[in-house]
Amino acid sequence: MLRSSEDGDRYELTSPTAMPKAGGFLWNQKMMIQITCRGYATAQFMQPEPAKYAHAPNLEAKTFMQPEQNYYAHHPGRFVYIKDEETGQLFSAPYEPVRAPLDRFVFSVGKSDVSWTVERLGLRVEMTLVIPTHDVVELWSVKVTNLTGRPRRVSVYPYFPFGYMSWMNQEAEWRSDLGGVVSNSITPYQKAADYFKNKYLKDKSYFLCETTPVSWEAMQQAFEGEGGLHAPSSLLQQELSRSDARYETPVAVVQYREELKTDEQREYRFLFGPAYDDAEIKSIRNKYLSKEGFAQTAREYAEYIAKGKGCLQIETPDKHVDNFVNNWLPRQCYYHGDVNRLTTDPQTRNYLQDNMGMSYIKPQVARQAFLTAVAQQEKNGAMPDGILLAEGAELKYINQIPHTDHCIWLPVTLEAYLSETGDYDLLQVPVKGMHGDTYTVFERFSRAMDWLLSARDARGLSYIAQGDWCDPLNMVGYKGKGVSGWQTVATAFALRLWADICEHEGKADLATHYRASAKEVNDAANAHLWDGDWFARGITDDNVIFGIKKDQEGRIWLNPQTWSILSGAASKEQIAKMLPQVDSQLGTPYGIVMFAPPYSGMREDVGRVTQKYPGSAENGSVYNHAAVFYVHSLYAIGESDRAYDTLRKMIPGPSEEDYVQRGQLPVYIPNYYRGAYQKYPRTAGRSSQLFNTGTVSWVYRSFVEGLCGLRGDAQGLRIQPQLPSFWDAIKVTRLFRGATFVLDIRRSKDVKEVVVKYRGQVLPEARFTDIQSGETYELSVSVPE
């Protein structure tokens, strides 16, 4: 049902029904498209705010990509109908909308393209999608081959719906001067000022054909008639009706009538995308719509994606993990740092963590992200809820809700960057802020830590306002009194990290101050939040502690336990009590849930997290971002088996049963898998299908620094592998500060600590120093049994 190519660059799914929502995604810095095995697509582009060029058939608010997106007949997609002209039989590729049984189906997701091969009625249809490195346009090639030993007469009908574009103004028609169907619309608005904002939006969508068709439809209803999309009335006729759409739902359907000899093939090329005017459409056509244009685009895009290959290659006993880590995980990290989730105002925590992943791929991008972020620091040292990335951008939606956690992520993500690069010079860069003030990066980080210390109540616990890392905890502290258990221990962790950096920079007094402050915060957590076997999640405005044993729902939360380990709030004795509780109450076959049991209804002193469906999203799902924080903490205390088990469960497979239950290809980690395993086992493990997640930078960091134990410091590369107990050996290739390290890591009964050999000589410690860029170092590493 599912297989990878030998080099791991592709995954192929051979059923359109076993995992109907399984898909892949492509992106550049201006657009993104996610497309399923059955042909449904969600695409957006930046102008500079996110917009669509293929619309759902109803008025839709501007929303994020939806978790567990439901697809329906008129959902935007990319399809090709095939009609046998001799018998009238009909099928469609990839599978929708006809859903005819297929003789062969292959959905192939590559790093830089997505393709399908479909066979029915003795005909093969091959569809391939690529996109360019900069422009907003989809390049589609369609090949139709006669597999029978006799001539065939067929009609080929690419069907690309534009959807319901606008209640104000929409139309479409065939444009012979442009060689395709072009739709026009006006983005709806009410405020006079919005006219000027919208004036230069790309309100045209086009479907361009390299080969002129014999007929077309530009109006959805004319195409469907009474037959609907499964059997459109228009396809009963010899030719399409050449309709136009005049304030009617537009569509692009074209017809090619072919006589194919035995084994003969026809190839067609199409462009699909948005434009401002006819001149832009002509320019795009001239640039891309040719055999040479398609080939060059495919080469350039493959090169663009290859720039995100990462710094790690592993060879372990689990080949499925090898494939994911070597090929797909760095790709997803690269996506996040490359385009910042295609938004102009990413949440500050997302922006910093997504760019943390770039420390391992393109460190210069991570460096610039720190400078961009701290330049927007508030006068009082706080960080804003979002980072503005485009001129005229505004904080929108969730970024208009006050959260208190954003300063925490500065030292947390900086630690990874400094470990990878040793670039302590960054700290001395002066940064002029949006309020006209100028401080060095070091000073701005110190001001952020001081703000965290100021944002506490009389007990020394951190205020939550209307959310911390968990956005929908929006009613714990909206009256100004509620506090966050997670934020309290996370503040202590941030202070400890910053104290270490202060010490490195020769600021001993500051290091002492921040360490003392971290202890003070940890002491407050223990005094007010420890519940005997775990830490509470918080205390509400009305002084009700929650996330404790007496709670029937939301009894135990993962994040406070994780970050109490990292911060040092949890003693060894407390950790020994916490870990079994996490195992027993939060563990599932699909990973560790964020908390349990999930809420079944609104709790007004906690917030909208309790209104989400039990086991979905933040309401008790396997929320991978929280789970990977847990992994990071487990590696910090040498719990390698628990850490690896949690990591492995983030990746779909390798059993067919697991793939089907999750419904997702192992080409990315989603933001969540359904929880509520005890309550709703039928849906537990189901993927959200959302690849936007802060999880992946941490997963990559956990494989690099945790499992492989290859973490940099000011002196060089530390080598402390943490293999799971059931592995005897791994091989690793690690790119680090311009050098290549090739490591053979094996268990040995002859050592009691990690021993590293280079050129036959044992190094004085498990750290490699004096690293020269361009050199390759082959190391033999022995770890205790």
Salt bridges, closest charged atoms under 4 A:
ASP9 OD1 - LYS111 NZ 3.28
GLU12 OE1 - ARG3 NE 2.88
GLU49 OE1 - LYS396 NZ 3.21
GLU68 OE2 - ARG674 NE 2.72
ASP84 OD2 - ARG152 NH2 2.93
GLU85 OE1 - LYS83 NZ 3.88
GLU85 OE2 - ARG257 NE 3.70
GLU86 OE1 - ARG150 NH1 3.28
GLU96 OE2 - ARG38 NH2 2.80
GLU96 OE1 - ARG99 NE 2.89
ASP113 OD1 - ARG10 NH2 2.74
GLU119 OE2 - ARG104 NH1 3.17
GLU119 OE2 - ARG124 NE 2.93
ASP135 OD2 - LYS287 NZ 2.92
GLU138 OE2 - ARG78 NH2 2.78
GLU171 OE1 - ARG246 NH1 2.92
GLU173 OE1 - ARG246 NH2 2.81
ASP177 OD2 - ARG175 NH2 2.84
GLU210 OE1 - ARG269 NE 2.88
GLU224 OE2 - HIS74 NE2 2.60
GLU239 OE1 - ARG242 NH2 2.67
GLU239 OE2 - ARG257 NH1 3.97
ASP244 OD2 - ARG246 NE 3.32
GLU258 OE1 - ARG266 NE 2.92
GLU264 OE2 - ARG266 NH1 2.57
GLU267 OE2 - ARG269 NH1 3.03
ASP278 OD2 - ARG175 NH2 2.55
ASP278 OD1 - LYS204 NZ 3.62
GLU280 OE2 - LYS202 NZ 2.74
ASP318 OD2 - ARG648 NE 2.78
ASP322 OD2 - LYS319 NZ 3.72
ASP345 OD1 - LYS396 NZ 3.09
ASP354 OD2 - ARG341 NE 2.76
GLU378 OE1 - HIS435 NE2 3.33
ASP385 OD1 - HIS403 ND1 3.17
ASP385 OD1 - HIS406 NE2 2.98
ASP405 OD2 - ARG349 NE 2.66
GLU415 OE1 - ARG701 NH2 2.75
GLU415 OE2 - ARG711 NH2 2.41
GLU420 OE2 - ARG734 NH1 2.74
ASP423 OD2 - ARG367 NE 2.65
ASP437 OD1 - ARG444 NH2 3.33
ASP457 OD2 - ARG459 NH2 2.75
ASP468 OD2 - ARG537 NH1 3.00
ASP471 OD1 - ARG349 NH1 3.06
ASP471 OD1 - HIS403 NE2 2.81
ASP500 OD1 - ARG515 NH2 2.80
GLU503 OE1 - ARG515 NH2 2.68
GLU505 OE2 - HIS504 ND1 2.95
GLU520 OE2 - ARG456 NH2 3.01
ASP523 OD2 - LYS519 NZ 2.82
ASP533 OD2 - LYS549 NZ 2.66
ASP542 OD1 - LYS479 NZ 3.68
ASP551 OD1 - ARG603 NH1 3.86
ASP583 OD2 - ARG642 NH2 2.58
ASP605 OD1 - ARG603 NE 2.65
GLU618 OE1 - LYS612 NZ 2.60
GLU639 OE1 - ARG642 NH1 3.07
ASP645 OD2 - LYS649 NZ 3.23
ASP658 OD2 - ARG662 NE 2.71
GLU705 OE1 - ARG701 NE 3.14
ASP713 OD2 - ARG767 NH2 2.69
ASP744 OD1 - ARG746 NE 3.00
GLU765 OE1 - ARG767 NH1 2.84
